[in-house]
Every structure is written in C-alpha cells, then in structure tokens.
C-alpha cells in the first residue's frame, strides 16, 4: 500500500482548532468524513480513471 500524505490548508487547521476548543462532536464527525474521502484511494488504470 502506498504512503499517503495529507496536508491541511490554513482554513482546515483553524477548523480543527475550533472543533477541539468547542468540543463540537457533530462538526468533528463531518470533518472526519471529509478526511476519510481524501484518504480513500481513487481507482484508476493506465487508460485513465474508471467511468462512473
């Protein structure tokens, strides 16, 4: 499995800080759901991405 590097924008970093400070569980779940989408591999092959 390939290593993945996730970088956060300044806005995303501020969002994480806000979630931690506010202890906002629902916002944390939304943020993690978006993060998981970024972590998932995107299927592709030599001819390009898979059609939907």
PDB file with SEQRES, HELIX, SHEET and CRYST1 records, atoms N, CA, C and O in Angstrom:
SEQRES   1 A   52  UNK UNK UNK UNK UNK UNK UNK UNK UNK UNK UNK UNK UNK          
SEQRES   2 A   52  UNK UNK UNK UNK UNK UNK UNK UNK UNK UNK UNK UNK UNK          
SEQRES   3 A   52  UNK UNK UNK UNK UNK UNK UNK UNK UNK UNK UNK UNK UNK          
SEQRES   4 A   52  UNK UNK UNK UNK UNK UNK UNK UNK UNK UNK UNK UNK UNK          
HELIX    1 AA1 UNK A   10  UNK A   22  1                                  13    
HELIX    2 AA2 UNK A   25  UNK A   39  1                                  15    
SHEET    1 AA1 2 UNK A  44  UNK A  45  0                                        
SHEET    2 AA1 2 UNK A  48  UNK A  49 -1                                        
CRYST1    1.000    1.000    1.000  90.00  90.00  90.00 P 1           1          
ATOM      1  N   UNK A   1       0.847  -1.177   0.000  1.00  0.00           N  
ATOM      2  CA  UNK A   1       0.000   0.000   0.000  1.00  0.00           C  
ATOM      3  C   UNK A   1       0.891   1.239   0.000  1.00  0.00           C  
ATOM      4  O   UNK A   1       1.884   1.304   0.725  1.00  0.00           O  
ATOM      5  N   UNK A   2       0.531   2.196  -0.805  1.00  0.00           N  
ATOM      6  CA  UNK A   2       1.310   3.418  -0.923  1.00  0.00           C  
ATOM      7  C   UNK A   2       1.106   4.311   0.296  1.00  0.00           C  
ATOM      8  O   UNK A   2       0.027   4.355   0.888  1.00  0.00           O  
ATOM      9  N   UNK A   3       2.172   5.017   0.651  1.00  0.00           N  
ATOM     10  CA  UNK A   3       2.055   6.003   1.728  1.00  0.00           C  
ATOM     11  C   UNK A   3       1.261   7.192   1.215  1.00  0.00           C  
ATOM     12  O   UNK A   3       1.336   7.543   0.037  1.00  0.00           O  
ATOM     13  N   UNK A   4       0.505   7.800   2.104  1.00  0.00           N  
ATOM     14  CA  UNK A   4      -0.267   8.984   1.742  1.00  0.00           C  
ATOM     15  C   UNK A   4       0.131  10.118   2.671  1.00  0.00           C  
ATOM     16  O   UNK A   4       0.378   9.911   3.859  1.00  0.00           O  
ATOM     17  N   UNK A   5       0.188  11.297   2.120  1.00  0.00           N  
ATOM     18  CA  UNK A   5       0.479  12.485   2.899  1.00  0.00           C  
ATOM     19  C   UNK A   5      -0.717  13.419   2.758  1.00  0.00           C  
ATOM     20  O   UNK A   5      -1.099  13.798   1.651  1.00  0.00           O  
ATOM     21  N   UNK A   6      -1.293  13.777   3.879  1.00  0.00           N  
ATOM     22  CA  UNK A   6      -2.418  14.715   3.878  1.00  0.00           C  
ATOM     23  C   UNK A   6      -1.896  16.050   4.386  1.00  0.00           C  
ATOM     24  O   UNK A   6      -1.304  16.130   5.462  1.00  0.00           O  
ATOM     25  N   UNK A   7      -2.120  17.081   3.612  1.00  0.00           N  
ATOM     26  CA  UNK A   7      -1.753  18.417   4.068  1.00  0.00           C  
ATOM     27  C   UNK A   7      -3.034  19.203   4.295  1.00  0.00           C  
ATOM     28  O   UNK A   7      -4.009  19.058   3.558  1.00  0.00           O  
ATOM     29  N   UNK A   8      -3.014  20.019   5.305  1.00  0.00           N  
ATOM     30  CA  UNK A   8      -4.173  20.823   5.659  1.00  0.00           C  
ATOM     31  C   UNK A   8      -3.926  22.272   5.274  1.00  0.00           C  
ATOM     32  O   UNK A   8      -2.830  22.804   5.452  1.00  0.00           O  
ATOM     33  N   UNK A   9      -4.961  22.894   4.747  1.00  0.00           N  
ATOM     34  CA  UNK A   9      -4.882  24.320   4.463  1.00  0.00           C  
ATOM     35  C   UNK A   9      -4.962  25.076   5.792  1.00  0.00           C  
ATOM     36  O   UNK A   9      -5.285  24.498   6.830  1.00  0.00           O  
ATOM     37  N   UNK A  10      -4.667  26.352   5.742  1.00  0.00           N  
ATOM     38  CA  UNK A  10      -4.799  27.171   6.952  1.00  0.00           C  
ATOM     39  C   UNK A  10      -6.235  27.135   7.466  1.00  0.00           C  
ATOM     40  O   UNK A  10      -6.470  27.082   8.673  1.00  0.00           O  
ATOM     41  N   UNK A  11      -7.195  27.163   6.535  1.00  0.00           N  
ATOM     42  CA  UNK A  11      -8.609  27.137   6.924  1.00  0.00           C  
ATOM     43  C   UNK A  11      -8.940  25.819   7.621  1.00  0.00           C  
ATOM     44  O   UNK A  11      -9.654  25.816   8.624  1.00  0.00           O  
ATOM     45  N   UNK A  12      -8.433  24.704   7.106  1.00  0.00           N  
ATOM     46  CA  UNK A  12      -8.692  23.402   7.730  1.00  0.00           C  
ATOM     47  C   UNK A  12      -8.051  23.317   9.113  1.00  0.00           C  
ATOM     48  O   UNK A  12      -8.635  22.749  10.036  1.00  0.00           O  
ATOM     49  N   UNK A  13      -6.877  23.868   9.254  1.00  0.00           N  
ATOM     50  CA  UNK A  13      -6.220  23.876  10.565  1.00  0.00           C  
ATOM     51  C   UNK A  13      -7.036  24.675  11.578  1.00  0.00           C  
ATOM     52  O   UNK A  13      -7.178  24.273  12.733  1.00  0.00           O  
ATOM     53  N   UNK A  14      -7.564  25.801  11.137  1.00  0.00           N  
ATOM     54  CA  UNK A  14      -8.397  26.612  12.029  1.00  0.00           C  
ATOM     55  C   UNK A  14      -9.684  25.862  12.373  1.00  0.00           C  
ATOM     56  O   UNK A  14     -10.184  25.962  13.493  1.00  0.00           O  
ATOM     57  N   UNK A  15     -10.220  25.106  11.399  1.00  0.00           N  
ATOM     58  CA  UNK A  15     -11.435  24.334  11.640  1.00  0.00           C  
ATOM     59  C   UNK A  15     -11.180  23.269  12.707  1.00  0.00           C  
ATOM     60  O   UNK A  15     -12.013  23.070  13.591  1.00  0.00           O  
ATOM     61  N   UNK A  16     -10.041  22.587  12.633  1.00  0.00           N  
ATOM     62  CA  UNK A  16      -9.702  21.570  13.631  1.00  0.00           C  
ATOM     63  C   UNK A  16      -9.573  22.215  15.007  1.00  0.00           C  
ATOM     64  O   UNK A  16     -10.093  21.685  15.989  1.00  0.00           O  
ATOM     65  N   UNK A  17      -8.889  23.346  15.088  1.00  0.00           N  
ATOM     66  CA  UNK A  17      -8.741  24.046  16.357  1.00  0.00           C  
ATOM     67  C   UNK A  17     -10.100  24.433  16.925  1.00  0.00           C  
ATOM     68  O   UNK A  17     -10.341  24.289  18.124  1.00  0.00           O  
ATOM     69  N   UNK A  18     -10.981  24.920  16.069  1.00  0.00           N  
ATOM     70  CA  UNK A  18     -12.322  25.312  16.507  1.00  0.00           C  
ATOM     71  C   UNK A  18     -13.094  24.114  17.034  1.00  0.00           C  
ATOM     72  O   UNK A  18     -13.783  24.218  18.049  1.00  0.00           O  
ATOM     73  N   UNK A  19     -12.988  22.981  16.359  1.00  0.00           N  
ATOM     74  CA  UNK A  19     -13.684  21.769  16.801  1.00  0.00           C  
ATOM     75  C   UNK A  19     -13.193  21.356  18.180  1.00  0.00           C  
ATOM     76  O   UNK A  19     -13.987  21.008  19.054  1.00  0.00           O  
ATOM     77  N   UNK A  20     -11.881  21.397  18.368  1.00  0.00           N  
ATOM     78  CA  UNK A  20     -11.306  20.984  19.656  1.00  0.00           C  
ATOM     79  C   UNK A  20     -11.719  21.948  20.762  1.00  0.00           C  
ATOM     80  O   UNK A  20     -12.111  21.523  21.849  1.00  0.00           O  
ATOM     81  N   UNK A  21     -11.630  23.241  20.485  1.00  0.00           N  
ATOM     82  CA  UNK A  21     -11.971  24.240  21.506  1.00  0.00           C  
ATOM     83  C   UNK A  21     -13.445  24.156  21.883  1.00  0.00           C  
ATOM     84  O   UNK A  21     -13.791  24.215  23.063  1.00  0.00           O  
ATOM     85  N   UNK A  22     -14.326  24.017  20.867  1.00  0.00           N  
ATOM     86  CA  UNK A  22     -15.769  23.990  21.107  1.00  0.00           C  
ATOM     87  C   UNK A  22     -16.283  22.616  21.535  1.00  0.00           C  
ATOM     88  O   UNK A  22     -17.418  22.486  21.994  1.00  0.00           O  
ATOM     89  N   UNK A  23     -15.437  21.591  21.380  1.00  0.00           N  
ATOM     90  CA  UNK A  23     -15.840  20.206  21.672  1.00  0.00           C  
ATOM     91  C   UNK A  23     -17.113  19.862  20.905  1.00  0.00           C  
ATOM     92  O   UNK A  23     -18.049  19.282  21.455  1.00  0.00           O  
ATOM     93  N   UNK A  24     -17.130  20.232  19.618  1.00  0.00           N  
ATOM     94  CA  UNK A  24     -18.294  20.035  18.755  1.00  0.00           C  
ATOM     95  C   UNK A  24     -18.217  18.663  18.086  1.00  0.00           C  
ATOM     96  O   UNK A  24     -17.521  18.495  17.085  1.00  0.00           O  
ATOM     97  N   UNK A  25     -18.920  17.698  18.632  1.00  0.00           N  
ATOM     98  CA  UNK A  25     -18.875  16.327  18.142  1.00  0.00           C  
ATOM     99  C   UNK A  25     -19.406  16.174  16.732  1.00  0.00           C  
ATOM    100  O   UNK A  25     -18.809  15.459  15.927  1.00  0.00           O  
ATOM    101  N   UNK A  26     -20.513  16.827  16.411  1.00  0.00           N  
ATOM    102  CA  UNK A  26     -21.092  16.706  15.070  1.00  0.00           C  
ATOM    103  C   UNK A  26     -20.171  17.308  14.013  1.00  0.00           C  
ATOM    104  O   UNK A  26     -19.996  16.734  12.938  1.00  0.00           O  
ATOM    105  N   UNK A  27     -19.593  18.443  14.314  1.00  0.00           N  
ATOM    106  CA  UNK A  27     -18.662  19.064  13.367  1.00  0.00           C  
ATOM    107  C   UNK A  27     -17.420  18.192  13.198  1.00  0.00           C  
ATOM    108  O   UNK A  27     -16.879  18.094  12.097  1.00  0.00           O  
ATOM    109  N   UNK A  28     -16.969  17.567  14.269  1.00  0.00           N  
ATOM    110  CA  UNK A  28     -15.816  16.663  14.192  1.00  0.00           C  
ATOM    111  C   UNK A  28     -16.127  15.486  13.275  1.00  0.00           C  
ATOM    112  O   UNK A  28     -15.281  15.085  12.475  1.00  0.00           O  
ATOM    113  N   UNK A  29     -17.329  14.929  13.382  1.00  0.00           N  
ATOM    114  CA  UNK A  29     -17.705  13.817  12.511  1.00  0.00           C  
ATOM    115  C   UNK A  29     -17.754  14.244  11.049  1.00  0.00           C  
ATOM    116  O   UNK A  29     -17.323  13.497  10.170  1.00  0.00           O  
ATOM    117  N   UNK A  30     -18.271  15.430  10.785  1.00  0.00           N  
ATOM    118  CA  UNK A  30     -18.308  15.927   9.404  1.00  0.00           C  
ATOM    119  C   UNK A  30     -16.897  16.112   8.856  1.00  0.00           C  
ATOM    120  O   UNK A  30     -16.613  15.764   7.710  1.00  0.00           O  
ATOM    121  N   UNK A  31     -16.020  16.663   9.688  1.00  0.00           N  
ATOM    122  CA  UNK A  31     -14.635  16.873   9.260  1.00  0.00           C  
ATOM    123  C   UNK A  31     -13.956  15.534   8.978  1.00  0.00           C  
ATOM    124  O   UNK A  31     -13.259  15.390   7.973  1.00  0.00           O  
ATOM    125  N   UNK A  32     -14.157  14.555   9.860  1.00  0.00           N  
ATOM    126  CA  UNK A  32     -13.546  13.239   9.668  1.00  0.00           C  
ATOM    127  C   UNK A  32     -14.094  12.531   8.435  1.00  0.00           C  
ATOM    128  O   UNK A  32     -13.351  11.835   7.743  1.00  0.00           O  
ATOM    129  N   UNK A  33     -15.371  12.697   8.154  1.00  0.00           N  
ATOM    130  CA  UNK A  33     -15.953  12.095   6.957  1.00  0.00           C  
ATOM    131  C   UNK A  33     -15.272  12.654   5.705  1.00  0.00           C  
ATOM    132  O   UNK A  33     -14.963  11.907   4.776  1.00  0.00           O  
ATOM    133  N   UNK A  34     -15.046  13.945   5.685  1.00  0.00           N  
ATOM    134  CA  UNK A  34     -14.344  14.556   4.558  1.00  0.00           C  
ATOM    135  C   UNK A  34     -12.903  14.088   4.471  1.00  0.00           C  
ATOM    136  O   UNK A  34     -12.374  13.881   3.379  1.00  0.00           O  
ATOM    137  N   UNK A  35     -12.270  13.923   5.623  1.00  0.00           N  
ATOM    138  CA  UNK A  35     -10.889  13.451   5.659  1.00  0.00           C  
ATOM    139  C   UNK A  35     -10.797  12.019   5.142  1.00  0.00           C  
ATOM    140  O   UNK A  35      -9.865  11.683   4.411  1.00  0.00           O  
ATOM    141  N   UNK A  36     -11.748  11.183   5.513  1.00  0.00           N  
ATOM    142  CA  UNK A  36     -11.749   9.798   5.029  1.00  0.00           C  
ATOM    143  C   UNK A  36     -11.898   9.740   3.519  1.00  0.00           C  
ATOM    144  O   UNK A  36     -11.299   8.883   2.869  1.00  0.00           O  
ATOM    145  N   UNK A  37     -12.691  10.644   2.952  1.00  0.00           N  
ATOM    146  CA  UNK A  37     -12.812  10.702   1.493  1.00  0.00           C  
ATOM    147  C   UNK A  37     -11.463  11.008   0.855  1.00  0.00           C  
ATOM    148  O   UNK A  37     -11.140  10.476  -0.207  1.00  0.00           O  
ATOM    149  N   UNK A  38     -10.684  11.856   1.495  1.00  0.00           N  
ATOM    150  CA  UNK A  38      -9.367  12.202   0.970  1.00  0.00           C  
ATOM    151  C   UNK A  38      -8.387  11.041   1.108  1.00  0.00           C  
ATOM    152  O   UNK A  38      -7.475  10.898   0.294  1.00  0.00           O  
ATOM    153  N   UNK A  39      -8.571  10.208   2.140  1.00  0.00           N  
ATOM    154  CA  UNK A  39      -7.660   9.091   2.370  1.00  0.00           C  
ATOM    155  C   UNK A  39      -7.929   7.905   1.458  1.00  0.00           C  
ATOM    156  O   UNK A  39      -7.019   7.133   1.157  1.00  0.00           O  
ATOM    157  N   UNK A  40      -9.165   7.756   1.017  1.00  0.00           N  
ATOM    158  CA  UNK A  40      -9.519   6.633   0.154  1.00  0.00           C  
ATOM    159  C   UNK A  40      -8.780   6.747  -1.166  1.00  0.00           C  
ATOM    160  O   UNK A  40      -8.605   7.835  -1.714  1.00  0.00           O  
ATOM    161  N   UNK A  41      -8.354   5.598  -1.659  1.00  0.00           N  
ATOM    162  CA  UNK A  41      -7.714   5.575  -2.967  1.00  0.00           C  
ATOM    163  C   UNK A  41      -8.748   5.804  -4.050  1.00  0.00           C  
ATOM    164  O   UNK A  41      -9.899   5.385  -3.927  1.00  0.00           O  
ATOM    165  N   UNK A  42      -8.336   6.461  -5.094  1.00  0.00           N  
ATOM    166  CA  UNK A  42      -9.231   6.690  -6.216  1.00  0.00           C  
ATOM    167  C   UNK A  42      -8.843   5.720  -7.313  1.00  0.00           C  
ATOM    168  O   UNK A  42      -7.725   5.764  -7.826  1.00  0.00           O  
ATOM    169  N   UNK A  43      -9.770   4.844  -7.674  1.00  0.00           N  
ATOM    170  CA  UNK A  43      -9.490   3.829  -8.672  1.00  0.00           C  
ATOM    171  C   UNK A  43      -9.169   4.422 -10.029  1.00  0.00           C  
ATOM    172  O   UNK A  43      -9.901   5.271 -10.537  1.00  0.00           O  
ATOM    173  N   UNK A  44      -8.074   3.973 -10.611  1.00  0.00           N  
ATOM    174  CA  UNK A  44      -7.717   4.396 -11.945  1.00  0.00           C  
ATOM    175  C   UNK A  44      -6.882   3.293 -12.575  1.00  0.00           C  
ATOM    176  O   UNK A  44      -6.418   2.382 -11.890  1.00  0.00           O  
ATOM    177  N   UNK A  45      -6.701   3.382 -13.857  1.00  0.00           N  
ATOM    178  CA  UNK A  45      -5.877   2.414 -14.551  1.00  0.00           C  
ATOM    179  C   UNK A  45      -5.107   3.137 -15.643  1.00  0.00           C  
ATOM    180  O   UNK A  45      -5.189   4.361 -15.742  1.00  0.00           O  
ATOM    181  N   UNK A  46      -4.366   2.414 -16.460  1.00  0.00           N  
ATOM    182  CA  UNK A  46      -3.484   3.025 -17.442  1.00  0.00           C  
ATOM    183  C   UNK A  46      -4.205   3.941 -18.427  1.00  0.00           C  
ATOM    184  O   UNK A  46      -3.612   4.879 -18.960  1.00  0.00           O  
ATOM    185  N   UNK A  47      -5.484   3.664 -18.663  1.00  0.00           N  
ATOM    186  CA  UNK A  47      -6.237   4.462 -19.641  1.00  0.00           C  
ATOM    187  C   UNK A  47      -6.971   5.640 -19.005  1.00  0.00           C  
ATOM    188  O   UNK A  47      -7.691   6.361 -19.695  1.00  0.00           O  
ATOM    189  N   UNK A  48      -6.800   5.841 -17.714  1.00  0.00           N  
ATOM    190  CA  UNK A  48      -7.460   6.947 -17.042  1.00  0.00           C  
ATOM    191  C   UNK A  48      -8.363   6.448 -15.942  1.00  0.00           C  
ATOM    192  O   UNK A  48      -8.380   5.251 -15.656  1.00  0.00           O  
ATOM    193  N   UNK A  49      -9.115   7.338 -15.316  1.00  0.00           N  
ATOM    194  CA  UNK A  49      -9.988   6.956 -14.203  1.00  0.00           C  
ATOM    195  C   UNK A  49     -11.136   6.063 -14.671  1.00  0.00           C  
ATOM    196  O   UNK A  49     -11.536   6.092 -15.835  1.00  0.00           O  
ATOM    197  N   UNK A  50     -11.654   5.271 -13.734  1.00  0.00           N  
ATOM    198  CA  UNK A  50     -12.784   4.408 -14.038  1.00  0.00           C  
ATOM    199  C   UNK A  50     -14.018   5.249 -14.314  1.00  0.00           C  
ATOM    200  O   UNK A  50     -14.239   6.262 -13.650  1.00  0.00           O  
ATOM    201  N   UNK A  51     -14.820   4.845 -15.282  1.00  0.00           N  
ATOM    202  CA  UNK A  51     -16.072   5.582 -15.510  1.00  0.00           C  
ATOM    203  C   UNK A  51     -17.058   5.335 -14.359  1.00  0.00           C  
ATOM    204  O   UNK A  51     -17.017   4.290 -13.709  1.00  0.00           O  
ATOM    205  N   UNK A  52     -17.912   6.276 -14.127  1.00  0.00           N  
ATOM    206  CA  UNK A  52     -18.868   6.177 -13.025  1.00  0.00           C  
ATOM    207  C   UNK A  52     -19.965   5.204 -13.298  1.00  0.00           C  
ATOM    208  O   UNK A  52     -20.845   5.014 -12.459  1.00  0.00           O  
TER     209      UNK A  52                                                      
END                                                                             
